[in-house]
Each structure stands twice: as C-alpha cells, then as structure tokens.
Amino acid sequence: MMGYYGGFSWIGMIIHFVVTLAVIIGLVLLVAWVIRKAGSTSAAAGGQTAREIARSRYAKGEITRDEYQQILKDLDK
C-alpha cells in the first residue's frame, strides 16, 4: 500500500501542491523585493541630492515648472 495516507492520499497531494506553490511564490517575491531594494540603494549611493534629482526630472519633462518650484520650496523648509 504505497502512497496510502489513511484513505486521503488526494488531500495530501493537494496540500503538498499548495504548500510547494506558496513557497515558490514566496521565493519569487523575496528575490523581486531584494532586487528592488538593491536598485534603490544604488541610486541613492549615486550621490545625487534631492535638488539634482528634481532638476533632472524637470529637464526630462517629467514634472512641470510649478511642481519643480514647489519641490525646491519644500526642500528649503
């Protein structure tokens, strides 16, 4: 009687599948989090100040003049 779990072998297989799937998803999320965290750390280590970042975003057209001026005003506080 190999694979016999007290008459509920299919329940054991389902539980095993769900746990395995949860572990795999957890590992993928953990790796994604670590990569994202490392990316943000390296950007901060690039030595750019908040003003330089705002200036760069304004130059690229990502923010408007009013937003840029508001950011500078907020940084002066």
N, CA, C and O atoms as a Tinker XYZ file with bonds, in Angstrom:
   308  protein
     1  N      0.826000   -1.195000    0.000000    73     2
     2  CA     0.000000    0.000000    0.000000    64     1     3
     3  C      0.863000    1.249000    0.000000    63     2     4     5
     4  O      0.819000    2.043000    0.940000    81     3
     5  N      1.624000    1.416000   -1.022000    73     3     6
     6  CA     2.464000    2.601000   -1.134000    64     5     7
     7  C      1.602000    3.822000   -1.433000    63     6     8     9
     8  O      0.637000    3.744000   -2.193000    81     7
     9  N      1.964000    4.959000   -0.820000    73     7    10
    10  CA     1.243000    6.192000   -1.086000    64     9    11
    11  C     -0.113000    6.265000   -0.415000    63    10    12    13
    12  O     -0.932000    7.117000   -0.759000    81    11
    13  N     -0.356000    5.391000    0.530000    73    11    14
    14  CA    -1.658000    5.375000    1.201000    64    13    15
    15  C     -1.576000    6.234000    2.450000    63    14    16    17
    16  O     -0.789000    5.941000    3.351000    81    15
    17  N     -2.376000    7.288000    2.517000    73    15    18
    18  CA    -2.383000    8.217000    3.647000    64    17    19
    19  C     -3.699000    8.100000    4.389000    63    18    20    21
    20  O     -4.401000    9.098000    4.560000    81    19
    21  N     -4.039000    6.933000    4.822000    73    19    22
    22  CA    -5.270000    6.754000    5.573000    64    21    23
    23  C     -6.499000    6.979000    4.721000    63    22    24    25
    24  O     -7.532000    7.395000    5.246000    81    23
    25  N     -6.430000    6.724000    3.441000    73    23    26
    26  CA    -7.576000    6.875000    2.571000    64    25    27
    27  C     -7.737000    8.267000    1.988000    63    26    28    29
    28  O     -8.648000    8.508000    1.196000    81    27
    29  N     -6.876000    9.167000    2.368000    73    27    30
    30  CA    -6.986000   10.555000    1.896000    64    29    31
    31  C     -5.718000   10.981000    1.152000    63    30    32    33
    32  O     -5.200000   12.071000    1.392000    81    31
    33  N     -5.228000   10.154000    0.274000    73    31    34
    34  CA    -3.989000   10.473000   -0.436000    64    33    35
    35  C     -4.158000   11.691000   -1.341000    63    34    36    37
    36  O     -3.206000   12.451000   -1.524000    81    35
    37  N     -5.319000   11.891000   -1.898000    73    35    38
    38  CA    -5.526000   13.043000   -2.780000    64    37    39
    39  C     -5.510000   14.339000   -1.999000    63    38    40    41
    40  O     -5.087000   15.366000   -2.529000    81    39
    41  N     -5.964000   14.323000   -0.740000    73    39    42
    42  CA    -5.912000   15.540000    0.090000    64    41    43
    43  C     -4.461000   15.886000    0.396000    63    42    44    45
    44  O     -4.064000   17.051000    0.358000    81    43
    45  N     -3.674000   14.854000    0.702000    73    43    46
    46  CA    -2.250000   15.082000    0.954000    64    45    47
    47  C     -1.547000   15.650000   -0.264000    63    46    48    49
    48  O     -0.686000   16.519000   -0.131000    81    47
    49  N     -1.898000   15.175000   -1.444000    73    47    50
    50  CA    -1.290000   15.684000   -2.673000    64    49    51
    51  C     -1.671000   17.139000   -2.912000    63    50    52    53
    52  O     -0.837000   17.939000   -3.336000    81    51
    53  N     -2.915000   17.481000   -2.643000    73    51    54
    54  CA    -3.372000   18.867000   -2.826000    64    53    55
    55  C     -2.656000   19.791000   -1.849000    63    54    56    57
    56  O     -2.198000   20.871000   -2.224000    81    55
    57  N     -2.563000   19.359000   -0.592000    73    55    58
    58  CA    -1.874000   20.177000    0.410000    64    57    59
    59  C     -0.410000   20.353000    0.024000    63    58    60    61
    60  O      0.130000   21.455000    0.121000    81    59
    61  N      0.227000   19.284000   -0.408000    73    59    62
    62  CA     1.618000   19.360000   -0.838000    64    61    63
    63  C      1.774000   20.331000   -2.011000    63    62    64    65
    64  O      2.723000   21.115000   -2.038000    81    63
    65  N      0.873000   20.289000   -2.958000    73    63    66
    66  CA     0.919000   21.188000   -4.115000    64    65    67
    67  C      0.760000   22.639000   -3.682000    63    66    68    69
    68  O      1.502000   23.507000   -4.140000    81    67
    69  N     -0.197000   22.906000   -2.806000    73    67    70
    70  CA    -0.453000   24.281000   -2.350000    64    69    71
    71  C      0.752000   24.821000   -1.580000    63    70    72    73
    72  O      1.152000   25.968000   -1.784000    81    71
    73  N      1.326000   24.016000   -0.707000    73    71    74
    74  CA     2.482000   24.459000    0.072000    64    73    75
    75  C      3.674000   24.712000   -0.849000    63    74    76    77
    76  O      4.372000   25.715000   -0.700000    81    75
    77  N      3.909000   23.812000   -1.792000    73    75    78
    78  CA     5.010000   23.996000   -2.737000    64    77    79
    79  C      4.816000   25.263000   -3.560000    63    78    80    81
    80  O      5.762000   26.026000   -3.754000    81    79
    81  N      3.613000   25.490000   -4.039000    73    79    82
    82  CA     3.310000   26.685000   -4.811000    64    81    83
    83  C      3.517000   27.947000   -3.971000    63    82    84    85
    84  O      4.056000   28.937000   -4.466000    81    83
    85  N      3.100000   27.919000   -2.722000    73    83    86
    86  CA     3.268000   29.072000   -1.832000    64    85    87
    87  C      4.746000   29.367000   -1.593000    63    86    88    89
    88  O      5.150000   30.530000   -1.567000    81    87
    89  N      5.547000   28.331000   -1.421000    73    87    90
    90  CA     6.981000   28.527000   -1.213000    64    89    91
    91  C      7.624000   29.130000   -2.461000    63    90    92    93
    92  O      8.442000   30.044000   -2.356000    81    91
    93  N      7.267000   28.633000   -3.622000    73    91    94
    94  CA     7.838000   29.156000   -4.871000    64    93    95
    95  C      7.445000   30.623000   -5.063000    63    94    96    97
    96  O      8.291000   31.452000   -5.399000    81    95
    97  N      6.184000   30.943000   -4.855000    73    95    98
    98  CA     5.730000   32.331000   -4.988000    64    97    99
    99  C      6.434000   33.215000   -3.967000    63    98   100   101
   100  O      6.837000   34.334000   -4.284000    81    99
   101  N      6.581000   32.721000   -2.751000    73    99   102
   102  CA     7.284000   33.481000   -1.714000    64   101   103
   103  C      8.724000   33.764000   -2.087000    63   102   104   105
   104  O      9.220000   34.870000   -1.870000    81   103
   105  N      9.400000   32.771000   -2.648000    73   103   106
   106  CA    10.787000   32.974000   -3.071000    64   105   107
   107  C     10.890000   33.983000   -4.207000    63   106   108   109
   108  O     11.792000   34.821000   -4.212000    81   107
   109  N      9.986000   33.911000   -5.156000    73   107   110
   110  CA     9.993000   34.874000   -6.269000    64   109   111
   111  C      9.762000   36.289000   -5.747000    63   110   112   113
   112  O     10.446000   37.221000   -6.170000    81   111
   113  N      8.817000   36.459000   -4.844000    73   111   114
   114  CA     8.551000   37.786000   -4.277000    64   113   115
   115  C      9.740000   38.296000   -3.470000    63   114   116   117
   116  O     10.062000   39.483000   -3.513000    81   115
   117  N     10.392000   37.396000   -2.733000    73   115   118
   118  CA    11.562000   37.781000   -1.956000    64   117   119
   119  C     12.698000   38.250000   -2.865000    63   118   120   121
   120  O     13.330000   39.269000   -2.588000    81   119
   121  N     12.959000   37.520000   -3.937000    73   119   122
   122  CA    14.004000   37.909000   -4.877000    64   121   123
   123  C     13.661000   39.252000   -5.529000    63   122   124   125
   124  O     14.536000   40.104000   -5.685000    81   123
   125  N     12.403000   39.443000   -5.908000    73   123   126
   126  CA    11.994000   40.715000   -6.517000    64   125   127
   127  C     12.177000   41.866000   -5.539000    63   126   128   129
   128  O     12.609000   42.950000   -5.932000    81   127
   129  N     11.853000   41.644000   -4.275000    73   127   130
   130  CA    11.998000   42.679000   -3.251000    64   129   131
   131  C     13.469000   43.031000   -3.051000    63   130   132   133
   132  O     13.822000   44.206000   -2.950000    81   131
   133  N     14.328000   42.005000   -2.994000    73   131   134
   134  CA    15.757000   42.242000   -2.799000    64   133   135
   135  C     16.335000   43.018000   -3.981000    63   134   136   137
   136  O     17.125000   43.942000   -3.789000    81   135
   137  N     15.949000   42.651000   -5.190000    73   135   138
   138  CA    16.442000   43.352000   -6.379000    64   137   139
   139  C     15.971000   44.801000   -6.376000    63   138   140   141
   140  O     16.747000   45.708000   -6.675000    81   139
   141  N     14.714000   45.020000   -6.041000    73   139   142
   142  CA    14.179000   46.387000   -5.993000    64   141   143
   143  C     14.883000   47.209000   -4.917000    63   142   144   145
   144  O     15.207000   48.378000   -5.129000    81   143
   145  N     15.116000   46.588000   -3.760000    73   143   146
   146  CA    15.780000   47.275000   -2.665000    64   145   147
   147  C     17.216000   47.619000   -3.053000    63   146   148   149
   148  O     17.690000   48.715000   -2.750000    81   147
   149  N     17.908000   46.710000   -3.713000    73   147   150
   150  CA    19.282000   46.953000   -4.144000    64   149   151
   151  C     19.327000   48.064000   -5.182000    63   150   152   153
   152  O     20.264000   48.862000   -5.190000    81   151
   153  N     18.338000   48.128000   -6.051000    73   151   154
   154  CA    18.282000   49.177000   -7.064000    64   153   155
   155  C     18.100000   50.548000   -6.462000    63   154   156   157
   156  O     18.729000   51.511000   -6.901000    81   155
   157  N     17.242000   50.649000   -5.454000    73   155   158
   158  CA    17.016000   51.949000   -4.828000    64   157   159
   159  C     18.222000   52.362000   -3.999000    63   158   160   161
   160  O     18.501000   53.555000   -3.882000    81   159
   161  N     18.936000   51.415000   -3.427000    73   159   162
   162  CA    20.131000   51.730000   -2.655000    64   161   163
   163  C     21.237000   52.228000   -3.562000    63   162   164   165
   164  O     21.951000   53.170000   -3.217000    81   163
   165  N     21.386000   51.601000   -4.725000    73   163   166
   166  CA    22.441000   52.040000   -5.633000    64   165   167
   167  C     22.143000   53.416000   -6.210000    63   166   168   169
   168  O     23.071000   54.180000   -6.475000    81   167
   169  N     20.881000   53.748000   -6.409000    73   167   170
   170  CA    20.523000   55.082000   -6.901000    64   169   171
   171  C     20.862000   56.133000   -5.853000    63   170   172   173
   172  O     21.358000   57.211000   -6.178000    81   171
   173  N     20.587000   55.805000   -4.582000    73   171   174
   174  CA    20.906000   56.740000   -3.507000    64   173   175
   175  C     22.418000   56.863000   -3.345000    63   174   176   177
   176  O     22.921000   57.930000   -2.994000    81   175
   177  N     23.139000   55.783000   -3.598000    73   175   178
   178  CA    24.588000   55.803000   -3.465000    64   177   179
   179  C     25.241000   56.536000   -4.634000    63   178   180   181
   180  O     26.442000   56.804000   -4.607000    81   179
   181  N     24.460000   56.860000   -5.653000    73   179   182
   182  CA    24.992000   57.580000   -6.800000    64   181   183
   183  C     25.414000   58.991000   -6.455000    63   182   184   185
   184  O     26.068000   59.650000   -7.264000    81   183
   185  N     25.062000   59.469000   -5.286000    73   183   186
   186  CA    25.492000   60.775000   -4.829000    64   185   187
   187  C     24.611000   61.915000   -5.278000    63   186   188   189
   188  O     24.980000   63.075000   -5.096000    81   187
   189  N     23.467000   61.632000   -5.854000    73   187   190
   190  CA    22.583000   62.712000   -6.288000    64   189   191
   191  C     21.807000   63.248000   -5.092000    63   190   192   193
   192  O     21.270000   62.492000   -4.282000    81   191
   193  N     21.764000   64.560000   -5.006000    73   191   194
   194  CA    20.960000   65.184000   -3.970000    64   193   195
   195  C     19.521000   65.303000   -4.473000    63   194   196   197
   196  O     19.237000   65.075000   -5.649000    81   195
   197  N     18.640000   65.657000   -3.576000    73   195   198
   198  CA    17.235000   65.815000   -3.950000    64   197   199
   199  C     17.074000   66.926000   -4.990000    63   198   200   201
   200  O     16.245000   66.821000   -5.893000    81   199
   201  N     17.860000   67.973000   -4.858000    73   199   202
   202  CA    17.800000   69.070000   -5.829000    64   201   203
   203  C     18.248000   68.608000   -7.219000    63   202   204   205
   204  O     17.642000   68.974000   -8.226000    81   203
   205  N     19.303000   67.809000   -7.265000    73   203   206
   206  CA    19.787000   67.300000   -8.553000    64   205   207
   207  C     18.762000   66.387000   -9.209000    63   206   208   209
   208  O     18.571000   66.421000  -10.425000    81   207
   209  N     18.113000   65.578000   -8.399000    73   207   210
   210  CA    17.081000   64.680000   -8.927000    64   209   211
   211  C     15.909000   65.493000   -9.468000    63   210   212   213
   212  O     15.394000   65.206000  -10.549000    81   211
   213  N     15.487000   66.517000   -8.706000    73   211   214
   214  CA    14.387000   67.372000   -9.161000    64   213   215
   215  C     14.767000   68.098000  -10.448000    63   214   216   217
   216  O     13.956000   68.202000  -11.369000    81   215
   217  N     15.994000   68.597000  -10.511000    73   215   218
   218  CA    16.457000   69.302000  -11.705000    64   217   219
   219  C     16.457000   68.362000  -12.910000    63   218   220   221
   220  O     16.051000   68.747000  -14.006000    81   219
   221  N     16.909000   67.143000  -12.700000    73   219   222
   222  CA    16.944000   66.157000  -13.773000    64   221   223
   223  C     15.533000   65.817000  -14.255000    63   222   224   225
   224  O     15.291000   65.722000  -15.458000    81   223
   225  N     14.615000   65.637000  -13.325000    73   223   226
   226  CA    13.235000   65.315000  -13.690000    64   225   227
   227  C     12.586000   66.466000  -14.440000    63   226   228   229
   228  O     11.819000   66.247000  -15.378000    81   227
   229  N     12.893000   67.701000  -14.027000    73   227   230
   230  CA    12.345000   68.871000  -14.712000    64   229   231
   231  C     12.910000   68.967000  -16.133000    63   230   232   233
   232  O     12.189000   69.269000  -17.083000    81   231
   233  N     14.209000   68.706000  -16.255000    73   231   234
   234  CA    14.851000   68.765000  -17.573000    64   233   235
   235  C     14.288000   67.702000  -18.517000    63   234   236   237
   236  O     14.193000   67.929000  -19.723000    81   235
   237  N     13.917000   66.543000  -17.968000    73   235   238
   238  CA    13.354000   65.474000  -18.800000    64   237   239
   239  C     11.881000   65.705000  -19.120000    63   238   240   241
   240  O     11.308000   65.014000  -19.963000    81   239
   241  N     11.274000   66.670000  -18.452000    73   239   242
   242  CA     9.866000   66.954000  -18.690000    64   241   243
   243  C      8.932000   66.074000  -17.874000    63   242   244   245
   244  O      7.737000   65.995000  -18.157000    81   243
   245  N      9.482000   65.413000  -16.860000    73   243   246
   246  CA     8.648000   64.541000  -16.025000    64   245   247
   247  C      7.777000   65.342000  -15.062000    63   246   248   249
   248  O      6.712000   64.881000  -14.651000    81   247
   249  N      8.232000   66.544000  -14.702000    73   247   250
   250  CA     7.452000   67.408000  -13.817000    64   249   251
   251  C      7.352000   68.797000  -14.452000    63   250   252   253
   252  O      8.180000   69.187000  -15.275000    81   251
   253  N      6.326000   69.522000  -14.048000    73   251   254
   254  CA     6.120000   70.870000  -14.582000    64   253   255
   255  C      6.974000   71.876000  -13.812000    63   254   256   257
   256  O      7.582000   71.552000  -12.793000    81   255
   257  N      7.001000   73.099000  -14.326000    73   255   258
   258  CA     7.760000   74.175000  -13.667000    64   257   259
   259  C      7.206000   74.434000  -12.266000    63   258   260   261
   260  O      7.967000   74.613000  -11.316000    81   259
   261  N      5.891000   74.453000  -12.145000    73   259   262
   262  CA     5.273000   74.690000  -10.834000    64   261   263
   263  C      5.647000   73.582000   -9.848000    63   262   264   265
   264  O      5.952000   73.854000   -8.686000    81   263
   265  N      5.622000   72.336000  -10.315000    73   263   266
   266  CA     5.995000   71.222000   -9.439000    64   265   267
   267  C      7.467000   71.331000   -9.029000    63   266   268   269
   268  O      7.818000   71.087000   -7.875000    81   267
   269  N      8.312000   71.697000   -9.979000    73   267   270
   270  CA     9.738000   71.859000   -9.705000    64   269   271
   271  C      9.964000   72.935000   -8.645000    63   270   272   273
   272  O     10.718000   72.735000   -7.693000    81   271
   273  N      9.304000   74.074000   -8.823000    73   271   274
   274  CA     9.453000   75.166000   -7.857000    64   273   275
   275  C      8.906000   74.775000   -6.486000    63   274   276   277
   276  O      9.462000   75.170000   -5.461000    81   275
   277  N      7.827000   74.007000   -6.462000    73   275   278
   278  CA     7.261000   73.557000   -5.195000    64   277   279
   279  C      8.222000   72.597000   -4.489000    63   278   280   281
   280  O      8.372000   72.645000   -3.268000    81   279
   281  N      8.862000   71.736000   -5.259000    73   279   282
   282  CA     9.835000   70.806000   -4.675000    64   281   283
   283  C     10.998000   71.588000   -4.066000    63   282   284   285
   284  O     11.429000   71.295000   -2.950000    81   283
   285  N     11.504000   72.579000   -4.793000    73   283   286
   286  CA    12.609000   73.388000   -4.269000    64   285   287
   287  C     12.193000   74.124000   -3.016000    63   286   288   289
   288  O     12.962000   74.214000   -2.059000    81   287
   289  N     10.971000   74.654000   -3.016000    73   287   290
   290  CA    10.466000   75.360000   -1.844000    64   289   291
   291  C     10.352000   74.415000   -0.654000    63   290   292   293
   292  O     10.709000   74.772000    0.468000    81   291
   293  N      9.850000   73.205000   -0.906000    73   291   294
   294  CA     9.730000   72.214000    0.166000    64   293   295
   295  C     11.095000   71.787000    0.709000    63   294   296   297
   296  O     11.237000   71.533000    1.905000    81   295
   297  N     12.087000   71.710000   -0.160000    73   295   298
   298  CA    13.427000   71.314000    0.287000    64   297   299
   299  C     14.090000   72.394000    1.134000    63   298   300   301
   300  O     14.937000   72.092000    1.974000    81   299
   301  N     13.707000   73.654000    0.914000    73   299   302
   302  CA    14.278000   74.756000    1.680000    64   301   303
   303  C     13.717000   74.820000    3.090000    63   302   304   305
   304  O     14.308000   75.462000    3.958000    81   303
   305  N     12.608000   74.177000    3.330000    73   303   306
   306  CA    11.979000   74.221000    4.666000    64   305   307
   307  C     12.795000   73.468000    5.675000    63   306   308
   308  O     12.419000   73.399000    6.845000    81   307
